[in-house]
């Protein structure tokens, strides 16, 4: 476990997995974004609204059209 009082430089020395090192750098650099996959088509979603509903805008429109037709 990393001590939160450690500086970023000390944190990098304690990270074992290279993927963890890349994630830590992205978090510090502000380039990290939450993404999830669309439940309908599997495309990556990064828009906060799409991430919350787990559907991209095109798939959400298709689902909406299906519901309206029923």
N, CA, C and O atoms as a CHARMM CRD file, in Angstrom:
* protein
*
  280
    1    1 UNK  N      0.84600  -1.17600   0.00000 PROA 1      0.00000
    2    1 UNK  CA     0.00000   0.00000   0.00000 PROA 1      0.00000
    3    1 UNK  C      0.88700   1.23300   0.00000 PROA 1      0.00000
    4    1 UNK  O      1.90800   1.27000   0.68800 PROA 1      0.00000
    5    2 UNK  N      0.50500   2.22600  -0.75900 PROA 2      0.00000
    6    2 UNK  CA     1.28300   3.45500  -0.86100 PROA 2      0.00000
    7    2 UNK  C      0.78500   4.45100   0.16900 PROA 2      0.00000
    8    2 UNK  O     -0.42000   4.65200   0.31800 PROA 2      0.00000
    9    3 UNK  N      1.70300   5.06600   0.87000 PROA 3      0.00000
   10    3 UNK  CA     1.36300   6.07500   1.86100 PROA 3      0.00000
   11    3 UNK  C      0.93600   7.34200   1.13900 PROA 3      0.00000
   12    3 UNK  O      1.70200   7.85000   0.32100 PROA 3      0.00000
   13    4 UNK  N     -0.27700   7.88600   1.40900 PROA 4      0.00000
   14    4 UNK  CA    -0.74400   9.07800   0.70300 PROA 4      0.00000
   15    4 UNK  C      0.13400  10.30200   0.94200 PROA 4      0.00000
   16    4 UNK  O      0.08200  11.25700   0.16800 PROA 4      0.00000
   17    5 UNK  N      0.94400  10.28800   2.00700 PROA 5      0.00000
   18    5 UNK  CA     1.82100  11.42400   2.27600 PROA 5      0.00000
   19    5 UNK  C      3.04400  11.42600   1.37000 PROA 5      0.00000
   20    5 UNK  O      3.75600  12.42700   1.29700 PROA 5      0.00000
   21    6 UNK  N      3.29600  10.31600   0.67600 PROA 6      0.00000
   22    6 UNK  CA     4.45200  10.25300  -0.21900 PROA 6      0.00000
   23    6 UNK  C      4.25400  11.19900  -1.39600 PROA 6      0.00000
   24    6 UNK  O      3.12600  11.43700  -1.82700 PROA 6      0.00000
   25    7 UNK  N      5.34200  11.73000  -1.90700 PROA 7      0.00000
   26    7 UNK  CA     5.26000  12.58200  -3.08700 PROA 7      0.00000
   27    7 UNK  C      5.07800  11.71800  -4.32500 PROA 7      0.00000
   28    7 UNK  O      5.22200  10.49700  -4.26500 PROA 7      0.00000
   29    8 UNK  N      4.75700  12.36200  -5.46100 PROA 8      0.00000
   30    8 UNK  CA     4.56000  11.63400  -6.71600 PROA 8      0.00000
   31    8 UNK  C      5.82500  10.88600  -7.12100 PROA 8      0.00000
   32    8 UNK  O      5.74000   9.77300  -7.64100 PROA 8      0.00000
   33    9 UNK  N      6.99000  11.47300  -6.89500 PROA 9      0.00000
   34    9 UNK  CA     8.23700  10.81300  -7.26800 PROA 9      0.00000
   35    9 UNK  C      8.42100   9.52100  -6.48400 PROA 9      0.00000
   36    9 UNK  O      8.83100   8.50800  -7.04900 PROA 9      0.00000
   37   10 UNK  N      8.12300   9.54700  -5.19000 PROA 10     0.00000
   38   10 UNK  CA     8.25300   8.35000  -4.37600 PROA 10     0.00000
   39   10 UNK  C      7.21000   7.30900  -4.78500 PROA 10     0.00000
   40   10 UNK  O      7.48100   6.10900  -4.74800 PROA 10     0.00000
   41   11 UNK  N      6.01600   7.76900  -5.17500 PROA 11     0.00000
   42   11 UNK  CA     4.96400   6.85100  -5.60100 PROA 11     0.00000
   43   11 UNK  C      5.43100   6.06600  -6.81800 PROA 11     0.00000
   44   11 UNK  O      5.24400   4.85100  -6.87300 PROA 11     0.00000
   45   12 UNK  N      6.03700   6.73900  -7.79900 PROA 12     0.00000
   46   12 UNK  CA     6.47800   6.05300  -9.01500 PROA 12     0.00000
   47   12 UNK  C      7.47400   4.94600  -8.71400 PROA 12     0.00000
   48   12 UNK  O      7.46300   3.91500  -9.38600 PROA 12     0.00000
   49   13 UNK  N      8.32700   5.13100  -7.73100 PROA 13     0.00000
   50   13 UNK  CA     9.30300   4.10500  -7.37900 PROA 13     0.00000
   51   13 UNK  C      8.64200   2.87400  -6.76800 PROA 13     0.00000
   52   13 UNK  O      9.19800   1.77800  -6.84200 PROA 13     0.00000
   53   14 UNK  N      7.46800   3.03400  -6.17000 PROA 14     0.00000
   54   14 UNK  CA     6.80500   1.92000  -5.49300 PROA 14     0.00000
   55   14 UNK  C      5.83600   1.17200  -6.40300 PROA 14     0.00000
   56   14 UNK  O      5.34300   0.10500  -6.03700 PROA 14     0.00000
   57   15 UNK  N      5.55800   1.72100  -7.58800 PROA 15     0.00000
   58   15 UNK  CA     4.63200   1.07200  -8.50300 PROA 15     0.00000
   59   15 UNK  C      5.36400  -0.06200  -9.21400 PROA 15     0.00000
   60   15 UNK  O      6.44500   0.13500  -9.76900 PROA 15     0.00000
   61   16 UNK  N      4.77100  -1.23300  -9.19200 PROA 16     0.00000
   62   16 UNK  CA     5.41200  -2.40900  -9.77900 PROA 16     0.00000
   63   16 UNK  C      4.95400  -2.61900 -11.21600 PROA 16     0.00000
   64   16 UNK  O      5.78500  -2.81500 -12.10300 PROA 16     0.00000
   65   17 UNK  N      3.67500  -2.58300 -11.45600 PROA 17     0.00000
   66   17 UNK  CA     3.10400  -2.87100 -12.76600 PROA 17     0.00000
   67   17 UNK  C      3.26400  -1.66000 -13.69300 PROA 17     0.00000
   68   17 UNK  O      2.91100  -0.54900 -13.29700 PROA 17     0.00000
   69   18 UNK  N      3.78400  -1.84000 -14.91000 PROA 18     0.00000
   70   18 UNK  CA     3.91800  -0.71300 -15.84700 PROA 18     0.00000
   71   18 UNK  C      2.57400  -0.04700 -16.17100 PROA 18     0.00000
   72   18 UNK  O      2.52900   1.16100 -16.40400 PROA 18     0.00000
   73   19 UNK  N      1.49500  -0.80900 -16.18800 PROA 19     0.00000
   74   19 UNK  CA     0.18000  -0.22400 -16.44200 PROA 19     0.00000
   75   19 UNK  C     -0.20700   0.73200 -15.31300 PROA 19     0.00000
   76   19 UNK  O     -0.81600   1.77200 -15.56200 PROA 19     0.00000
   77   20 UNK  N      0.14600   0.38100 -14.07500 PROA 20     0.00000
   78   20 UNK  CA    -0.12100   1.27300 -12.94600 PROA 20     0.00000
   79   20 UNK  C      0.67600   2.56200 -13.08500 PROA 20     0.00000
   80   20 UNK  O      0.18100   3.64100 -12.76100 PROA 20     0.00000
   81   21 UNK  N      1.89800   2.45200 -13.56400 PROA 21     0.00000
   82   21 UNK  CA     2.73700   3.63900 -13.76600 PROA 21     0.00000
   83   21 UNK  C      2.10100   4.56200 -14.80900 PROA 21     0.00000
   84   21 UNK  O      2.07400   5.77900 -14.62500 PROA 21     0.00000
   85   22 UNK  N      1.59000   3.99100 -15.89900 PROA 22     0.00000
   86   22 UNK  CA     0.93600   4.79300 -16.93500 PROA 22     0.00000
   87   22 UNK  C     -0.34200   5.44400 -16.41500 PROA 22     0.00000
   88   22 UNK  O     -0.62400   6.60300 -16.72200 PROA 22     0.00000
   89   23 UNK  N     -1.10900   4.70200 -15.63400 PROA 23     0.00000
   90   23 UNK  CA    -2.33000   5.25800 -15.06300 PROA 23     0.00000
   91   23 UNK  C     -2.01700   6.40100 -14.11400 PROA 23     0.00000
   92   23 UNK  O     -2.68900   7.43200 -14.14400 PROA 23     0.00000
   93   24 UNK  N     -1.00800   6.23400 -13.27400 PROA 24     0.00000
   94   24 UNK  CA    -0.61600   7.29900 -12.34100 PROA 24     0.00000
   95   24 UNK  C     -0.19400   8.55200 -13.10700 PROA 24     0.00000
   96   24 UNK  O     -0.53500   9.66600 -12.70800 PROA 24     0.00000
   97   25 UNK  N      0.54700   8.37900 -14.20400 PROA 25     0.00000
   98   25 UNK  CA     0.96200   9.52400 -15.01100 PROA 25     0.00000
   99   25 UNK  C     -0.24100  10.21100 -15.65500 PROA 25     0.00000
  100   25 UNK  O     -0.28800  11.43900 -15.72800 PROA 25     0.00000
  101   26 UNK  N     -1.20300   9.43300 -16.12000 PROA 26     0.00000
  102   26 UNK  CA    -2.40200  10.00400 -16.72600 PROA 26     0.00000
  103   26 UNK  C     -3.22100  10.76500 -15.69400 PROA 26     0.00000
  104   26 UNK  O     -3.76500  11.82700 -15.99700 PROA 26     0.00000
  105   27 UNK  N     -3.31500  10.23400 -14.47900 PROA 27     0.00000
  106   27 UNK  CA    -4.05800  10.92800 -13.42400 PROA 27     0.00000
  107   27 UNK  C     -3.40400  12.25700 -13.06900 PROA 27     0.00000
  108   27 UNK  O     -4.08700  13.26400 -12.88400 PROA 27     0.00000
  109   28 UNK  N     -2.08500  12.25100 -12.97700 PROA 28     0.00000
  110   28 UNK  CA    -1.36700  13.50100 -12.67300 PROA 28     0.00000
  111   28 UNK  C     -1.48900  14.50200 -13.81600 PROA 28     0.00000
  112   28 UNK  O     -1.60200  15.70500 -13.58300 PROA 28     0.00000
  113   29 UNK  N     -1.46600  14.00600 -15.04800 PROA 29     0.00000
  114   29 UNK  CA    -1.50800  14.89300 -16.20400 PROA 29     0.00000
  115   29 UNK  C     -2.90000  15.34300 -16.60300 PROA 29     0.00000
  116   29 UNK  O     -3.04500  16.17300 -17.50000 PROA 29     0.00000
  117   30 UNK  N     -3.91400  14.81800 -15.96300 PROA 30     0.00000
  118   30 UNK  CA    -5.28300  15.20900 -16.28400 PROA 30     0.00000
  119   30 UNK  C     -5.78800  14.62100 -17.59700 PROA 30     0.00000
  120   30 UNK  O     -6.75500  15.12700 -18.16700 PROA 30     0.00000
  121   31 UNK  N     -5.14800  13.56100 -18.08100 PROA 31     0.00000
  122   31 UNK  CA    -5.55800  12.97300 -19.35200 PROA 31     0.00000
  123   31 UNK  C     -6.38100  11.70900 -19.15800 PROA 31     0.00000
  124   31 UNK  O     -6.64800  11.00000 -20.12900 PROA 31     0.00000
  125   32 UNK  N     -6.78300  11.41400 -17.95400 PROA 32     0.00000
  126   32 UNK  CA    -7.55700  10.21400 -17.64500 PROA 32     0.00000
  127   32 UNK  C     -9.03900  10.52900 -17.79700 PROA 32     0.00000
  128   32 UNK  O     -9.51500  11.53500 -17.27100 PROA 32     0.00000
  129   33 UNK  N     -9.77100   9.67800 -18.51100 PROA 33     0.00000
  130   33 UNK  CA   -11.20800   9.84700 -18.67000 PROA 33     0.00000
  131   33 UNK  C    -11.89100   8.51900 -18.38600 PROA 33     0.00000
  132   33 UNK  O    -11.39500   7.45700 -18.76200 PROA 33     0.00000
  133   34 UNK  N    -13.02900   8.59200 -17.72300 PROA 34     0.00000
  134   34 UNK  CA   -13.81600   7.39300 -17.47600 PROA 34     0.00000
  135   34 UNK  C    -14.50900   6.99600 -18.76500 PROA 34     0.00000
  136   34 UNK  O    -15.14100   7.83000 -19.41300 PROA 34     0.00000
  137   35 UNK  N    -14.39800   5.75200 -19.13600 PROA 35     0.00000
  138   35 UNK  CA   -15.06100   5.25000 -20.34000 PROA 35     0.00000
  139   35 UNK  C    -15.69900   3.90800 -20.02500 PROA 35     0.00000
  140   35 UNK  O    -15.24100   3.16900 -19.15400 PROA 35     0.00000
  141   36 UNK  N    -16.74300   3.61700 -20.73700 PROA 36     0.00000
  142   36 UNK  CA   -17.38000   2.30800 -20.61900 PROA 36     0.00000
  143   36 UNK  C    -17.82400   1.88800 -22.00900 PROA 36     0.00000
  144   36 UNK  O    -17.71800   2.66000 -22.96100 PROA 36     0.00000
  145   37 UNK  N    -18.31200   0.68600 -22.12200 PROA 37     0.00000
  146   37 UNK  CA   -18.76300   0.16300 -23.42000 PROA 37     0.00000
  147   37 UNK  C    -20.27700   0.26500 -23.53000 PROA 37     0.00000
  148   37 UNK  O    -21.00400   0.09700 -22.55200 PROA 37     0.00000
  149   38 UNK  N    -20.73200   0.54500 -24.74700 PROA 38     0.00000
  150   38 UNK  CA   -22.16300   0.57400 -25.04000 PROA 38     0.00000
  151   38 UNK  C    -22.70500  -0.84300 -24.89600 PROA 38     0.00000
  152   38 UNK  O    -22.12400  -1.79000 -25.42600 PROA 38     0.00000
  153   39 UNK  N    -23.80300  -0.98900 -24.18900 PROA 39     0.00000
  154   39 UNK  CA   -24.40200  -2.31000 -23.99000 PROA 39     0.00000
  155   39 UNK  C    -24.99900  -2.86300 -25.27000 PROA 39     0.00000
  156   39 UNK  O    -25.17300  -4.07600 -25.38800 PROA 39     0.00000
  157   40 UNK  N    -25.31500  -2.01100 -26.22900 PROA 40     0.00000
  158   40 UNK  CA   -25.93900  -2.47800 -27.46500 PROA 40     0.00000
  159   40 UNK  C    -24.91800  -2.86500 -28.53300 PROA 40     0.00000
  160   40 UNK  O    -25.03900  -3.92100 -29.15500 PROA 40     0.00000
  161   41 UNK  N    -23.89700  -2.00200 -28.75000 PROA 41     0.00000
  162   41 UNK  CA   -22.97900  -2.25300 -29.86800 PROA 41     0.00000
  163   41 UNK  C    -21.53200  -2.46300 -29.44300 PROA 41     0.00000
  164   41 UNK  O    -20.72000  -2.90100 -30.25900 PROA 41     0.00000
  165   42 UNK  N    -21.18300  -2.16700 -28.20100 PROA 42     0.00000
  166   42 UNK  CA   -19.82600  -2.38100 -27.71700 PROA 42     0.00000
  167   42 UNK  C    -18.86300  -1.24200 -27.97200 PROA 42     0.00000
  168   42 UNK  O    -17.68300  -1.35900 -27.64100 PROA 42     0.00000
  169   43 UNK  N    -19.32600  -0.13700 -28.55000 PROA 43     0.00000
  170   43 UNK  CA   -18.44600   1.01100 -28.81000 PROA 43     0.00000
  171   43 UNK  C    -18.03500   1.65800 -27.48000 PROA 43     0.00000
  172   43 UNK  O    -18.76700   1.59200 -26.49200 PROA 43     0.00000
  173   44 UNK  N    -16.84400   2.28600 -27.47700 PROA 44     0.00000
  174   44 UNK  CA   -16.39200   2.98800 -26.27900 PROA 44     0.00000
  175   44 UNK  C    -17.20600   4.26000 -26.10100 PROA 44     0.00000
  176   44 UNK  O    -17.46200   4.98400 -27.06300 PROA 44     0.00000
  177   45 UNK  N    -17.60600   4.52600 -24.87800 PROA 45     0.00000
  178   45 UNK  CA   -18.37600   5.72300 -24.53500 PROA 45     0.00000
  179   45 UNK  C    -17.56100   6.58900 -23.58200 PROA 45     0.00000
  180   45 UNK  O    -17.02600   6.09200 -22.59200 PROA 45     0.00000
  181   46 UNK  N    -17.46600   7.88300 -23.87800 PROA 46     0.00000
  182   46 UNK  CA   -16.75800   8.79600 -22.97900 PROA 46     0.00000
  183   46 UNK  C    -17.62000   9.97200 -22.55000 PROA 46     0.00000
  184   46 UNK  O    -17.28800  10.65000 -21.57800 PROA 46     0.00000
  185   47 UNK  N    -18.71900  10.23200 -23.25200 PROA 47     0.00000
  186   47 UNK  CA   -19.62700  11.30300 -22.86000 PROA 47     0.00000
  187   47 UNK  C    -20.30100  10.91300 -21.54400 PROA 47     0.00000
  188   47 UNK  O    -20.80600   9.79800 -21.42000 PROA 47     0.00000
  189   48 UNK  N    -20.31800  11.81700 -20.55800 PROA 48     0.00000
  190   48 UNK  CA   -20.88100  11.45700 -19.24200 PROA 48     0.00000
  191   48 UNK  C    -22.32400  10.94200 -19.29900 PROA 48     0.00000
  192   48 UNK  O    -22.67600  10.02000 -18.56300 PROA 48     0.00000
  193   49 UNK  N    -23.15200  11.51900 -20.15200 PROA 49     0.00000
  194   49 UNK  CA   -24.54200  11.06300 -20.25700 PROA 49     0.00000
  195   49 UNK  C    -24.58300   9.64000 -20.81600 PROA 49     0.00000
  196   49 UNK  O    -25.30800   8.78800 -20.30200 PROA 49     0.00000
  197   50 UNK  N    -23.80500   9.38700 -21.86600 PROA 50     0.00000
  198   50 UNK  CA   -23.77000   8.05400 -22.46600 PROA 50     0.00000
  199   50 UNK  C    -23.19700   7.02600 -21.49900 PROA 50     0.00000
  200   50 UNK  O    -23.68000   5.89500 -21.43400 PROA 50     0.00000
  201   51 UNK  N    -22.16600   7.41400 -20.74600 PROA 51     0.00000
  202   51 UNK  CA   -21.56100   6.50000 -19.77000 PROA 51     0.00000
  203   51 UNK  C    -22.58700   6.11900 -18.71200 PROA 51     0.00000
  204   51 UNK  O    -22.67300   4.95400 -18.32300 PROA 51     0.00000
  205   52 UNK  N    -23.37500   7.10300 -18.23700 PROA 52     0.00000
  206   52 UNK  CA   -24.38200   6.82300 -17.20700 PROA 52     0.00000
  207   52 UNK  C    -25.45900   5.86900 -17.70500 PROA 52     0.00000
  208   52 UNK  O    -25.89200   4.98500 -16.96600 PROA 52     0.00000
  209   53 UNK  N    -25.89700   6.03800 -18.95300 PROA 53     0.00000
  210   53 UNK  CA   -26.97700   5.16800 -19.44000 PROA 53     0.00000
  211   53 UNK  C    -26.46200   3.91200 -20.12800 PROA 53     0.00000
  212   53 UNK  O    -27.24900   3.03700 -20.48700 PROA 53     0.00000
  213   54 UNK  N    -25.13700   3.81200 -20.31800 PROA 54     0.00000
  214   54 UNK  CA   -24.50000   2.64500 -20.94300 PROA 54     0.00000
  215   54 UNK  C    -24.96200   2.43700 -22.37800 PROA 54     0.00000
  216   54 UNK  O    -24.95500   1.31400 -22.88200 PROA 54     0.00000
  217   55 UNK  N    -25.36500   3.52200 -23.03500 PROA 55     0.00000
  218   55 UNK  CA   -25.78500   3.48900 -24.43400 PROA 55     0.00000
  219   55 UNK  C    -25.25500   4.72900 -25.13400 PROA 55     0.00000
  220   55 UNK  O    -25.33800   5.83700 -24.60200 PROA 55     0.00000
  221   56 UNK  N    -24.71300   4.53800 -26.32600 PROA 56     0.00000
  222   56 UNK  CA   -24.29700   5.67100 -27.14000 PROA 56     0.00000
  223   56 UNK  C    -25.50600   6.37800 -27.70600 PROA 56     0.00000
  224   56 UNK  O    -26.61400   5.85000 -27.61700 PROA 56     0.00000
  225   57 UNK  N    -25.33400   7.56800 -28.29200 PROA 57     0.00000
  226   57 UNK  CA   -26.48000   8.33300 -28.79200 PROA 57     0.00000
  227   57 UNK  C    -27.24300   7.61300 -29.91000 PROA 57     0.00000
  228   57 UNK  O    -28.47200   7.67000 -29.94600 PROA 57     0.00000
  229   58 UNK  N    -26.54000   6.94200 -30.81300 PROA 58     0.00000
  230   58 UNK  CA   -27.22100   6.22700 -31.89700 PROA 58     0.00000
  231   58 UNK  C    -28.03000   5.04600 -31.36000 PROA 58     0.00000
  232   58 UNK  O    -29.17700   4.83500 -31.75700 PROA 58     0.00000
  233   59 UNK  N    -27.42700   4.28900 -30.46500 PROA 59     0.00000
  234   59 UNK  CA   -28.14000   3.13100 -29.89700 PROA 59     0.00000
  235   59 UNK  C    -29.30900   3.59200 -29.03600 PROA 59     0.00000
  236   59 UNK  O    -30.35800   2.94700 -29.03000 PROA 59     0.00000
  237   60 UNK  N    -29.15000   4.68500 -28.31500 PROA 60     0.00000
  238   60 UNK  CA   -30.24300   5.21100 -27.49400 PROA 60     0.00000
  239   60 UNK  C    -31.40800   5.64000 -28.38300 PROA 60     0.00000
  240   60 UNK  O    -32.57000   5.43100 -28.03400 PROA 60     0.00000
  241   61 UNK  N    -31.09300   6.24500 -29.54000 PROA 61     0.00000
  242   61 UNK  CA   -32.14900   6.65400 -30.46500 PROA 61     0.00000
  243   61 UNK  C    -32.86500   5.42400 -31.02200 PROA 61     0.00000
  244   61 UNK  O    -34.08900   5.42100 -31.15900 PROA 61     0.00000
  245   62 UNK  N    -32.09100   4.37100 -31.34300 PROA 62     0.00000
  246   62 UNK  CA   -32.70700   3.13400 -31.84600 PROA 62     0.00000
  247   62 UNK  C    -33.61900   2.52100 -30.79900 PROA 62     0.00000
  248   62 UNK  O    -34.72700   2.09000 -31.11800 PROA 62     0.00000
  249   63 UNK  N    -33.16700   2.47800 -29.55700 PROA 63     0.00000
  250   63 UNK  CA   -33.98100   1.91100 -28.47800 PROA 63     0.00000
  251   63 UNK  C    -35.23800   2.74900 -28.29900 PROA 63     0.00000
  252   63 UNK  O    -36.32500   2.20600 -28.10200 PROA 63     0.00000
  253   64 UNK  N    -35.09600   4.06600 -28.36700 PROA 64     0.00000
  254   64 UNK  CA   -36.25200   4.95600 -28.25500 PROA 64     0.00000
  255   64 UNK  C    -37.24800   4.73700 -29.37400 PROA 64     0.00000
  256   64 UNK  O    -38.45700   4.76200 -29.13900 PROA 64     0.00000
  257   65 UNK  N    -36.75400   4.52000 -30.60700 PROA 65     0.00000
  258   65 UNK  CA   -37.64500   4.26600 -31.74900 PROA 65     0.00000
  259   65 UNK  C    -38.37000   2.93900 -31.58500 PROA 65     0.00000
  260   65 UNK  O    -39.54400   2.83600 -31.94400 PROA 65     0.00000
  261   66 UNK  N    -37.70300   1.92500 -31.05400 PROA 66     0.00000
  262   66 UNK  CA   -38.34000   0.61300 -30.83000 PROA 66     0.00000
  263   66 UNK  C    -39.45200   0.72400 -29.80100 PROA 66     0.00000
  264   66 UNK  O    -40.52200   0.13600 -29.96100 PROA 66     0.00000
  265   67 UNK  N    -39.18800   1.48500 -28.73800 PROA 67     0.00000
  266   67 UNK  CA   -40.19300   1.64000 -27.68700 PROA 67     0.00000
  267   67 UNK  C    -41.41700   2.39000 -28.23300 PROA 67     0.00000
  268   67 UNK  O    -42.55200   2.05200 -27.89800 PROA 67     0.00000
  269   68 UNK  N    -41.18400   3.41000 -29.07800 PROA 68     0.00000
  270   68 UNK  CA   -42.27700   4.19200 -29.63800 PROA 68     0.00000
  271   68 UNK  C    -43.11300   3.34400 -30.59500 PROA 68     0.00000
  272   68 UNK  O    -44.32700   3.53200 -30.68300 PROA 68     0.00000
  273   69 UNK  N    -42.47800   2.41100 -31.31500 PROA 69     0.00000
  274   69 UNK  CA   -43.18900   1.56300 -32.27700 PROA 69     0.00000
  275   69 UNK  C    -44.01100   0.47500 -31.59500 PROA 69     0.00000
  276   69 UNK  O    -44.94300  -0.05800 -32.19700 PROA 69     0.00000
  277   70 UNK  N    -43.68500   0.14100 -30.35900 PROA 70     0.00000
  278   70 UNK  CA   -44.37800  -0.95400 -29.65700 PROA 70     0.00000
  279   70 UNK  C    -45.73100  -0.51900 -29.15000 PROA 70     0.00000
  280   70 UNK  O    -46.44600  -1.31300 -28.53900 PROA 70     0.00000
